[in-house]
Amino acid sequence: MKKDCYIEMPNTFTPNGDGLNEYFFPKSLLSRGVTAFKMSIFNRWGQLIFETTNPEGRGWDGRWNGVLQSNGVYIYLLDATLKNGQTEHYQGNVTLLR
């Protein structure tokens, strides 16, 4: 089945204070016709460590409850609602590197 909208997700981010790739967030959400979304991030034990529904937000900064998280692979789930009312589901992983 062909998707009406393809959301580009980075596979790595580096929240180390250098001003580059500081946040994990989908690219070009609003320009892709997304009207609503929910993104959840889980650690390797399945604990929810970040969640947002703000399509204009910054995204995950690599912290959980204010604590810097370790280098590693984290899982994301994303549900995006398009202008036509269709909802698309994405899942994958992202590597956090400091």
Summary of the structure (lengths in Angstrom):
residues: 98
radius of gyration: 13.5
end to end distance: 37.4
largest distance: 40.5
contacts: 251
relative contact order: 0.31
helix: 3%
strand: 46%
